[in-house]
């Protein structure tokens, strides 16, 4: 069954879109990421214009993240104070990113920039995550290492404006999480991502947050930040396709509940390795799409 998407100006199978939404919702629930870094490239591959994919994917990510967040709220695994600082930075970054996106769309460079950004960013982040996750997996049974790691103080502990984050059992400056929020907000607006694939490793390795509260806190920030970003895209760039967003949303909400149940049964180190492999595989696929010769060659000749 085909559905016409008025803003994207293409017809796509409803069942295909429902399948994409459910898949991304499951991954969101498992890994605590919004899923935009998976969904947006997949929308490219089925013929959705990049500008519309970036603007619309937020409807699904907000829904699936909110659904997953509710499950974590019931487990009391959300650090509200840390999430609020990350969110404040995210709102600032989103406003900046939407304006950058608007300028790029005006000069006709959005499509290429978005795809190149995905290849570079996902490749670097995925590689670093995999290296660290494998190292953590190898030393998982070394209890003395874990005790030493808990006492380690990184550079973020020396910054001013310290705040006590009770749920995360941290007493650190609010500046680093605010800065992380700004970075994630800019990328969310330009690339159509929730930012969880960047925020999760930053929360674990830079801020030193316990893994058990990282996923829920990430979903808290993503839900509200991406709602703001989607509204800005709709108002400023008119690139939000409501029909596309609604179909994806239905599948995403169902998938998020399934993913949350799966995620709690997996060990933290296993989750990190799987997420790193997923990020790398998408980067490689997009890189091949950019360098391979297209099946239909275009000519400017009459």
N, C-alpha and C positions, 0 to 999 in steps of 0.2 A: 504493500500500500504506500503510494507516494504522497508526499505533502509538499506544497509549494511554500517556500520561505520568502516572504515579501521583501525583506531588507537585503538578504543575500541574493535574491533573484535567481534561485535554483530550486529544483525539485529533488528531494531526497527521501529514501525509504524511512517510514516511521519506525519500523522494527529495528533498522540499523541504528537510528538515533537513540532509541530506547536501550539497545544493547550497549552503546557507548556510555550512556548515562549510568547504567547499572554498574558497568565495569569500573568506571571512575569513582563511583560512590563506594564500592567495595574497597578499592585501594585507599581512598580517603579515610575510611574507618580503620583500616589496618595500620597505616603508616602515620596518620595524623597530618597528612598534607592535603591541601585543597584539591589537588588533582589537575589543576590548570595546565601544568607543564606536560601532562599526558594528553589531556583532552584537546588542547589547542592544536598541537601537531596532527592529531587524528582528524580534526575537522578540516585542516589543510588538505589531508590526503583524500577526503571524500568530496572535495570540490568547493568547500565553503571559503569565500574570500578571506584572506588573513585579517583584514580590518574588522570584518563582522565577527570572525572567530574570537578575536581578542576582546571585543566589546561584549559579546553575548555569553561567553563561557562563565562569566561571573554569576549568572543566575543559577546554574547548576552547582557551582562550587559553594556558593552561599548556602544553598539548601542542604547539600550533603555535609558541609562543615557544621551547620547548625544541628543537624540530626545527630552527627557524631559527638558534638559538644554536649548535647543533652545526656548521652550515655555516660560521658566522663563526669558530668556534674553529679550524677547519681552516685558515682564512686568517689566523689570529693577529690578528684585528681586534677583540679584546675587552680592555678595560682592567679587569683583575680588581680592582685596588685601588679605582678609582673606583666600580666596580659594587658592591663590598662596602660602601662608605660610603653609597651610595644605597639599598642593600638594608636596612642597619641602620635608616635613617630610615623606610623603607617598612614595616618590620615594626611599628614603634611606631605609625605612622599607621594601619595596618590594624586594629590592636587597638582604637584609639580609634574608628575609623569603624564597625566592627561593632557597638559598643555604642550609637553614635548611631542606627544603622539599626534596632537592636532597640527603642529607645525610640519612634522614628517609626512603626514597624510596630504597636506596641502602641496608639498613639493614632490609627491609621488614616490617616496622612498620607504614607505611603511613595510611593504611585503618583504623586501630583501633584508631590511634591518632586523625584522622580527625573526626571520629564519636563521640568519647568521648569529644573532644573539643566542638563540636556542642551542645551536651547535657548539659555540664556544663556552657558554656558561654551563650547560649540562655536562659537557665533556670534562671541564676542569673540576666542577663540584663533584660529579660522580666519581672521578678518579681519586680525588682526595678522600671522599667518604669511604670508598672501598678499601683503600690502604689502611685507614684508621680502624675501620670496622673489623678487618681481618686481624689486625694487631690486637684489638680488644678481645676478639674471639679466642685467640691463642692463649691469652693470659687470664681468661675468665675464671679458671680454677685456682688462680694464685691469690689467696685471701690477703696476703701481706701487701700485694700490689694495690688492691682495692682500698685498703686502709690508708696507704700512703697517698693515693690519689685524692682521697677525701680531704687531706690536710694541705694539699698543694694550693698555693696562692698565685694566681696569674696576674698579669698587668692590670686587669680591670679592678682589682682590689685596692689599687693605689689612687684611683680617681676620686675627685670630690663629689659632693651631693649624694652621699651614701644613703641608701634606703634599706630597711629590713624587710625582706620578702619571707614571711614566716612559713608559708606552704612549701617553698623551695629550700628553706633553711639556709638562706643566703643573706649576707650583709655587704652589698656592693653598691657602686655608683649607679645612678639611674641614667647616666649619659650613654654607656654602651648599648643597653637595650633600646633606648630612644633612637640611637643612630642605626641600629639594626632594623628598627621599624621603618625609618625613612628609606633605607636601601630597598627593603622588601616592597614598600609602597610604590616607589618609582618603577621597579621591575614589574610589579603587578599591573600597573597602568599601561606600560609599553608592550610587554610581552604576553599579557593575558594569563598570568599565573597567580595562584594564591600566595606563593612565596614560601610555602612550607618546606620545600626541598632545600631552601637556603636557610630558613629560620631554624629548622630542627637541629642541623649540625652546629649552628651558631649558638643556640641555647645550651647545647650539651658541652661543646668544646671551648667556647669563649666565656659564656656566663657561668658554666659549671652547674647547671640545673640537673636535678635527679631525673633519670629517664622516665620514672613513673608519672611525673607531672608535666613532662614536656609535650606529649601528644595533646592532652586536653587543653593546655594553655595555648598551644599553637592554633588549635581549632577555634578557640575563643577569639584570638586576634584576627584570624582569617575571616571569620563570619562577619564581623562588623566593618573591617577595613574594606573588604571586597564589595560589600553592599554599597558603601560610599563611592567606590571606584566605578561600579556599574552605573549608578545614577549619573555620575559625571560624564561617562561615555555616552549615555543616552541623550543628555542635555547638550553637551558640547560637540560631539562628533556624529550623533545619530547613527551609531553602528550596532545598536542592540536589537536583535531580531526576536521579538516576543514569542513567535510560534516555535522557533528553534529552541529558545531558552526553556519554554514550558515542557516540550517533549523530553529534553535532556533532564530537566528537573524531576520529572516523575520517576525515571529510572534511577537517578542519583539518590533520592531519599531512601528508596528501597535498598539499594546497594550499600549505603552507609551503615545501616543497621546490621547487615550481614557482615560487613568488614570489621565492625567494632567487636563483634563476638569472636571473629577469627583472631584479631589482633591481641586480645588478652591471653590467648593460649600460646602465643609465640614468645620466645625469650628476646630480651632487648638486643643482644648482639646479632641474633638471627634477623631481626627486623632491619637493623642497620645495613647488613650485607645485602639483603634482598632489595632494599630501597636504592642502594648504590648501583647494583646491577641494572635495575630498572631505568635509572637516570642515564647510565652509560649507553644502554641499548637504544634509547630514543635519540640520543645525540648522534650515534653512529648512523641510524636510519635517516635522519634529516641531512647529515653530511653527504650520504650517498645520493639522496634526491637532488642536492644542489650541484653535484659535480657530474652526474650521469647525463648523457645526451638525451634530450626529450624525445619521445616517440614520434611527435609531430613537429617538424621544423618549420619556422615561420620565415617569410621573406618579405622584404620591403619592395621588391620589384613588382611592377604591374603585370 
